[in-house]
Amino acid sequence: MTALLSRPCSVPPWQLALAAYDVFDPTQVRVSPLGDGLINETYLVEATASSATLRRAVLQRVSPIFGRAVHEDIEAITAHLAQKGHTTPRLLRTRNQELSVQLHGDGLDAADRGSIFRLLDFIPGHCYPRMTAALAGPAGRLVGRFHVAVSDLQHDFHFSRPGAHVLSQHIDKLHLALSDASRPDFVPSEAQVPPAFFPLAEQLLRFAETIELSDAHVAALPRRICHGDLKVSNLRFDDAGRGVCLLDLDTLGWLPLPLELGDALRSWCNASPLGEDSAEARFDLSLFEGALRGYADSASALLVPAEREALVAGLLRIAFQLAVRFAVDVVRQNYFRFRVDPARHPTRAAHNLLRAQGQFSLVQAVVASRGAAESIVHDLFAAPPATRNP
C-alpha cells in the first residue's frame, strides 16, 4: 500500500503509516522507541483508547537497504514457523491486505518520501544487549529450533544480498581502499582517514592469505535457510530466560550454517566490556561451549560432518570478514553509518576503525584458543543427543 499525501504535512510519518491499518486509531496511541537497532527504526505502539481491539504492536521504519519485497520472504518463513507451532512475530496487513506501507506525496519531507513502514505482532518478553552465561544455552537452543523448523521449507527469496559473504570481493575492496587512501590527492567523503588505518589494512591483507575457509570451500557447503543476523538483541527471551523467538527477519536467506553460526558466536562470545565498540576483544570459551551445547541439544542431527568441521573456521572467517568490511568503510564512509557519539568517536571513520580493530582482535583471540574450541565442537557433536548433559 502507498500512503499518499497531497497537502503540506505536520503529521509525523509514523502516524501516516498507522493510518493505513485498521487496528489502531493513529490519534489514540502512544509511540515510543524500542530496542537499539542500527538499521531499522523500531517503535512500540500502544493503544490509549480502552475500546481498541489491539493493545500493542511493533512499528518499524524499514531501512532503504531492504526493498519492499523482503516482506514476502518474512511472511513465507513466519507462516511456516507458525504452522509448526513456533512463536514468531507476524506481519499485520493493511486494510488493502498489503504487508507494508510506502509513503509518498509532496507534503512529506524529502527524508520521509518513499519511506517503508511495517506493523508486526508484539511478542512479550525481553531482549538483551549482551550475551551472558545464563542466556547462552537458551540462545543456542532457540537458534537450533529455528534451523530445524525451516529445514524442510523450500522458498525462493524475493530479496537477497548478493556478494555479502564473498570474502574475495571484500578483500579486493580493501586493496582498492588502501590504494585510494594512500594517494596524496585523495579526498574522503566525510572525515580524514585515521593514520592507524594503514598498518591495520596491511595486517588484514596479510592475514587474508591464511584463511582456510575460502570462497570455494564455502561454496561446497550445504545451503540452509538462515536468519542472517543472530546478534543477541535479535533474540527474544521469556521471564524465565528461555528463548521465545527470533526478531528482525530482513536478513533471511540461504546460507551455509558455519557462516550463520560463526556470526552468532563471534558476537555472543566477545566478552569485552564494551562489546564490539572496543579495539580489544576477549573470546569467552565458556560462552562458546554453552551456546553450542544448547544448539546441539536442538539441532545436532541437522548438521552434516562438513558443517560441524567448519564451525570454528566459520567463526574466524566471519569475524575477519567484518574486520575487512569495517576497514573498507574507514575510507569509503558510506555503508556502516553508525550514530556518532562525539564523546567516544569523533567521526564515523574513527568508529569504523575501532570496530575493525576489535573484530581483528577477536580473530586473533580465536586463533589462540582454536584447539580448545575445536575440542568443544568435537565433544558436543560427536555424542548422540541422549548422552549429553541438559
C-alpha positions as CSV (number, residue, x, y, z in Angstrom):
1,M,0.0,0.0,0.0
2,T,1.2,3.5,-0.8
3,A,0.1,6.3,1.6
4,L,-0.3,9.4,-0.5
5,L,-0.2,13.0,0.8
6,S,-1.3,15.9,-1.4
7,R,-1.1,18.8,1.1
8,P,1.5,20.2,3.5
9,C,2.0,17.9,6.4
10,S,2.5,18.4,10.1
11,V,1.6,14.7,10.8
12,P,4.6,12.5,11.8
13,P,5.3,9.8,9.2
14,W,4.6,7.0,11.7
15,Q,1.1,8.3,12.1
16,L,0.5,8.3,8.3
17,A,1.8,4.7,8.2
18,L,-0.5,3.6,11.0
19,A,-3.5,5.2,9.2
20,A,-3.1,2.5,6.5
21,Y,-4.1,-0.1,9.1
22,D,-7.5,-0.8,10.8
23,V,-6.0,-2.0,14.1
24,F,-5.3,1.4,15.7
25,D,-6.7,4.9,15.7
26,P,-3.5,6.8,14.9
27,T,-4.6,9.7,17.1
28,Q,-5.1,7.5,20.2
29,V,-1.8,5.7,20.5
30,R,1.5,6.1,22.5
31,V,4.6,5.5,20.3
32,S,8.0,5.1,21.9
33,P,11.4,3.9,20.7
34,L,12.0,0.1,21.1
35,G,15.4,-1.5,21.1
36,D,18.8,-0.2,19.9
37,G,19.0,-1.4,16.3
38,L,21.3,0.4,14.0
39,I,19.4,-0.4,10.7
40,N,15.6,-0.2,11.1
41,E,13.9,2.3,13.3
42,T,11.7,0.4,15.7
43,Y,8.8,1.7,17.8
44,L,6.4,0.2,20.3
45,V,2.8,1.3,19.6
46,E,0.4,1.1,22.5
47,A,-3.3,1.9,22.2
48,T,-4.5,4.5,24.7
49,A,-8.2,4.0,24.0
50,S,-9.9,1.4,26.1
51,S,-12.0,0.3,23.1
52,A,-9.0,-0.6,21.0
53,T,-9.1,-4.2,19.6
54,L,-5.3,-4.4,19.7
55,R,-3.3,-3.2,22.6
56,R,0.3,-3.3,21.4
57,A,2.2,-3.8,18.1
58,V,5.7,-3.0,16.8
59,L,6.1,-0.4,14.0
60,Q,9.3,-0.4,12.0
61,R,10.6,2.1,9.5
62,V,12.5,-0.2,7.2
63,S,16.0,0.8,6.1
64,P,16.3,1.6,2.4
65,I,18.9,-1.2,2.0
66,F,15.9,-3.5,2.0
67,G,13.2,-3.5,-0.7
68,R,9.5,-4.0,0.0
69,A,9.8,-7.5,-1.5
70,V,11.6,-8.6,1.7
71,H,8.2,-8.7,3.3
72,E,7.1,-11.6,1.0
73,D,10.1,-13.6,2.4
74,I,9.3,-12.7,6.0
75,E,5.6,-13.7,5.5
76,A,6.6,-17.1,4.0
77,I,9.1,-18.0,6.7
78,T,6.9,-16.9,9.6
79,A,3.8,-18.6,8.2
80,H,5.8,-21.8,8.1
81,L,7.1,-21.3,11.7
82,A,3.6,-20.6,12.9
83,Q,2.1,-23.6,11.1
84,K,4.6,-25.7,13.1
85,G,3.6,-24.2,16.4
86,H,6.6,-21.9,16.8
87,T,6.2,-18.4,18.3
88,T,7.2,-15.8,15.8
89,P,6.3,-12.1,15.0
90,R,3.8,-11.9,12.1
91,L,3.3,-9.0,9.8
92,L,0.0,-7.3,10.1
93,R,-1.8,-6.5,6.9
94,T,-3.1,-3.1,5.9
95,R,-6.7,-2.6,5.1
96,N,-5.8,-3.3,1.5
97,Q,-4.2,-6.6,2.6
98,E,-0.6,-5.5,1.9
99,L,2.4,-6.3,4.1
100,S,3.9,-2.9,4.2
101,V,3.2,0.8,3.6
102,Q,5.2,3.2,1.5
103,L,4.8,7.0,2.0
104,H,4.6,9.3,-1.0
105,G,3.4,12.9,-1.5
106,D,4.6,16.4,-2.0
107,G,3.7,17.3,1.6
108,L,6.3,14.9,3.0
109,D,9.8,16.0,3.9
110,A,12.4,14.7,1.4
111,A,13.8,12.4,4.1
112,D,10.4,10.7,4.6
113,R,9.3,10.5,0.9
114,G,9.4,6.8,-0.1
115,S,9.8,5.6,3.4
116,I,8.6,2.0,4.0
117,F,6.8,1.1,7.3
118,R,5.6,-2.2,8.6
119,L,3.5,-3.3,11.6
120,L,4.1,-6.6,13.4
121,D,2.8,-8.6,16.3
122,F,4.3,-7.6,19.7
123,I,5.8,-10.7,21.3
124,P,6.1,-10.3,25.1
125,G,9.5,-10.9,26.6
126,H,12.9,-9.4,26.9
127,C,15.9,-8.6,24.6
128,Y,19.4,-8.2,25.9
129,P,22.3,-6.2,24.6
130,R,25.0,-8.7,25.7
131,M,25.3,-12.5,26.0
132,T,25.6,-14.0,29.5
133,A,26.3,-17.4,30.8
134,A,22.6,-17.8,31.7
135,L,21.4,-16.9,28.2
136,A,24.0,-18.8,26.1
137,G,22.3,-22.3,26.3
138,P,18.8,-21.0,25.7
139,A,20.0,-18.8,22.8
140,G,21.7,-21.8,21.2
141,R,18.6,-24.0,21.7
142,L,16.3,-21.2,20.2
143,V,18.5,-20.9,17.1
144,G,18.7,-24.7,16.7
145,R,14.9,-25.0,16.9
146,F,14.6,-22.3,14.2
147,H,17.0,-24.1,11.9
148,V,15.3,-27.4,12.3
149,A,11.8,-25.9,11.8
150,V,12.7,-24.3,8.4
151,S,14.9,-27.2,7.3
152,D,12.1,-28.7,5.2
153,L,11.0,-25.4,3.6
154,Q,11.8,-24.6,0.0
155,H,11.5,-20.9,-0.7
156,D,12.8,-18.7,-3.5
157,F,13.7,-15.4,-1.8
158,H,12.5,-12.2,-3.3
159,F,15.2,-10.2,-1.6
160,S,18.8,-11.2,-1.3
161,R,22.2,-9.7,-0.6
162,P,24.5,-10.9,-3.4
163,G,28.1,-10.8,-2.5
164,A,27.5,-10.3,1.2
165,H,29.6,-13.3,2.0
166,V,32.1,-13.4,-0.9
167,L,35.3,-12.8,1.0
168,S,37.4,-12.3,-2.1
169,Q,35.3,-9.3,-3.1
170,H,35.7,-7.7,0.3
171,I,39.5,-8.2,0.1
172,D,39.5,-6.6,-3.3
173,K,37.6,-3.6,-1.9
174,L,40.2,-3.3,0.9
175,H,43.1,-3.4,-1.6
176,L,41.4,-0.6,-3.5
177,A,40.5,1.5,-0.4
178,L,44.1,1.3,0.8
179,S,45.4,2.3,-2.6
180,D,43.0,5.3,-2.8
181,A,43.6,6.4,0.8
182,S,47.4,6.4,0.1
183,R,47.1,8.8,-2.8
184,P,48.2,12.4,-1.9
185,D,45.2,13.8,-3.7
186,F,42.6,11.6,-2.1
187,V,39.7,13.5,-0.5
188,P,37.4,11.4,1.8
189,S,33.7,12.0,1.7
190,E,33.3,12.9,5.3
191,A,36.3,12.8,7.5
192,Q,40.1,12.2,7.3
193,V,41.3,8.6,7.3
194,P,42.9,8.0,10.7
195,P,46.6,7.1,10.4
196,A,46.1,3.8,12.3
197,F,44.1,2.5,9.3
198,F,47.1,2.0,7.1
199,P,49.0,-0.6,9.3
200,L,45.8,-2.3,10.1
201,A,44.9,-2.7,6.4
202,E,48.3,-4.2,5.7
203,Q,47.8,-6.6,8.6
204,L,44.4,-7.7,7.3
205,L,45.7,-8.2,3.8
206,R,48.5,-10.4,5.1
207,F,46.1,-12.4,7.3
208,A,43.7,-13.0,4.3
209,E,46.3,-15.3,2.8
210,T,45.9,-17.7,5.8
211,I,42.1,-18.0,5.8
212,E,41.3,-21.7,5.3
213,L,37.5,-21.4,4.8
214,S,37.9,-20.0,1.3
215,D,35.1,-18.9,-1.0
216,A,35.5,-22.3,-2.8
217,H,35.2,-24.2,0.5
218,V,32.1,-22.2,1.5
219,A,30.5,-22.8,-1.9
220,A,30.8,-26.6,-1.3
221,L,28.9,-26.4,2.0
222,P,25.1,-27.1,2.1
223,R,22.9,-24.1,1.9
224,R,20.2,-23.8,4.5
225,I,17.5,-21.1,5.3
226,C,19.2,-18.9,7.9
227,H,18.4,-15.8,9.9
228,G,21.5,-13.9,8.8
229,D,22.0,-11.6,11.8
230,L,21.9,-13.5,15.1
231,K,23.2,-10.8,17.4
232,V,21.8,-11.4,20.8
233,S,19.5,-8.4,20.7
234,N,17.6,-10.2,17.8
235,L,16.6,-13.0,20.2
236,R,13.6,-12.8,22.5
237,F,13.5,-14.4,25.9
238,D,10.7,-15.0,28.4
239,D,10.8,-14.1,32.1
240,A,12.5,-17.5,32.9
241,G,15.3,-16.9,30.4
242,R,14.0,-19.3,27.8
243,G,14.3,-18.5,24.2
244,V,11.0,-17.4,22.6
245,C,11.6,-16.3,19.0
246,L,13.9,-14.6,16.6
247,L,13.3,-10.9,15.6
248,D,14.3,-8.7,12.7
249,L,13.9,-11.1,9.8
250,D,15.0,-8.9,6.9
251,T,18.3,-10.8,6.5
252,L,16.7,-14.3,6.0
253,G,18.3,-16.2,3.2
254,W,20.1,-19.3,2.0
255,L,23.5,-19.5,3.8
256,P,25.9,-22.2,5.0
257,L,25.4,-22.9,8.7
258,P,29.1,-22.4,9.6
259,L,28.7,-18.7,8.5
260,E,25.3,-18.3,10.3
261,L,26.6,-19.8,13.5
262,G,30.0,-18.2,13.1
263,D,28.4,-14.8,13.0
264,A,26.3,-15.6,16.1
265,L,29.3,-17.0,18.0
266,R,31.7,-14.1,17.2
267,S,29.0,-11.7,18.5
268,W,27.9,-13.7,21.5
269,C,31.3,-14.8,22.7
270,N,33.1,-11.5,22.6
271,A,33.3,-10.8,26.3
272,S,35.0,-7.4,26.1
273,P,33.2,-5.0,28.5
274,L,32.3,-2.7,25.5
275,G,31.5,-5.5,23.2
276,E,32.1,-4.6,19.5
277,D,32.9,-1.0,20.4
278,S,36.3,-2.0,21.8
279,A,39.6,-2.4,20.0
280,E,40.5,-5.3,22.4
281,A,38.3,-8.4,22.1
282,R,38.1,-11.3,24.5
283,F,36.9,-14.7,23.3
284,D,34.9,-16.4,26.1
285,L,35.2,-20.2,25.7
286,S,32.6,-20.8,28.3
287,L,30.0,-18.8,26.4
288,F,31.1,-20.6,23.2
289,E,30.6,-24.0,24.9
290,G,27.3,-23.0,26.5
291,A,25.8,-21.7,23.2
292,L,26.9,-24.7,21.2
293,R,25.7,-27.1,23.9
294,G,22.2,-25.5,23.6
295,Y,22.4,-25.6,19.8
296,A,23.5,-29.3,19.8
297,D,20.6,-30.2,22.1
298,S,18.2,-28.8,19.5
299,A,19.9,-29.4,16.2
300,S,22.8,-31.8,16.4
301,A,21.2,-34.3,13.9
302,L,20.8,-31.5,11.4
303,L,24.5,-30.9,10.8
304,V,26.5,-33.0,8.3
305,P,30.1,-33.6,9.1
306,A,31.4,-30.9,6.8
307,E,29.3,-28.3,8.7
308,R,30.5,-29.5,12.1
309,E,34.1,-29.4,11.0
310,A,33.8,-25.9,9.7
311,L,32.1,-24.3,12.8
312,V,35.3,-22.7,14.3
313,A,36.7,-21.8,10.8
314,G,33.3,-20.1,10.1
315,L,33.6,-18.0,13.3
316,L,37.1,-17.0,12.3
317,R,36.1,-16.2,8.7
318,I,33.1,-14.1,9.7
319,A,35.0,-12.1,12.3
320,F,37.8,-11.5,9.8
321,Q,35.3,-10.6,7.0
322,L,33.7,-8.0,9.3
323,A,37.1,-6.5,10.2
324,V,37.8,-6.1,6.5
325,R,34.4,-4.5,5.8
326,F,34.8,-2.1,8.7
327,A,38.2,-1.2,7.5
328,V,37.0,-0.5,4.0
329,D,34.4,1.9,5.4
330,V,37.1,3.8,7.3
331,V,37.9,5.1,3.8
332,R,34.5,4.8,2.0
333,Q,32.4,6.1,4.9
334,N,29.2,5.2,3.1
335,Y,27.9,1.8,4.5
336,F,28.3,1.3,8.2
337,R,26.8,4.7,9.1
338,F,26.9,4.3,12.9
339,R,25.4,7.0,15.0
340,V,28.3,9.3,16.0
341,D,28.9,9.8,19.7
342,P,31.4,12.7,19.7
343,A,32.5,11.8,23.3
344,R,33.7,8.4,22.1
345,H,34.0,8.5,18.3
346,P,34.8,11.9,16.8
347,T,33.9,10.6,13.3
348,R,32.3,7.6,11.7
349,A,35.7,6.8,10.2
350,A,37.1,6.6,13.7
351,H,34.2,4.4,14.8
352,N,34.7,2.0,11.9
353,L,38.4,1.8,12.6
354,L,37.7,0.9,16.3
355,R,35.3,-1.8,15.2
356,A,37.7,-3.1,12.6
357,Q,40.4,-3.3,15.2
358,G,38.0,-5.1,17.6
359,Q,37.0,-7.7,15.1
360,F,40.6,-8.4,14.1
361,S,41.5,-8.7,17.8
362,L,38.7,-11.2,18.1
363,V,40.2,-13.2,15.2
364,Q,43.5,-13.3,17.0
365,A,41.9,-14.4,20.2
366,V,40.0,-17.2,18.5
367,V,43.2,-18.3,16.8
368,A,44.9,-18.5,20.2
369,S,42.0,-20.6,21.6
370,R,41.3,-22.7,18.5
371,G,42.5,-26.0,19.8
372,A,40.2,-25.8,22.8
373,A,37.3,-24.5,20.7
374,E,37.7,-27.4,18.2
375,S,37.7,-29.9,21.1
376,I,34.4,-28.4,22.4
377,V,32.8,-28.9,19.0
378,H,34.0,-32.4,18.7
379,D,32.8,-33.4,22.2
380,L,29.4,-31.8,21.7
381,F,28.6,-33.0,18.3
382,A,30.2,-36.5,18.4
383,A,28.0,-37.7,21.2
384,P,24.3,-38.7,20.5
385,P,21.8,-36.2,22.0
386,A,20.6,-38.6,24.7
387,T,24.0,-38.8,26.3
388,R,24.6,-35.1,26.7
389,N,24.1,-33.2,29.9
390,P,21.0,-31.0,29.9
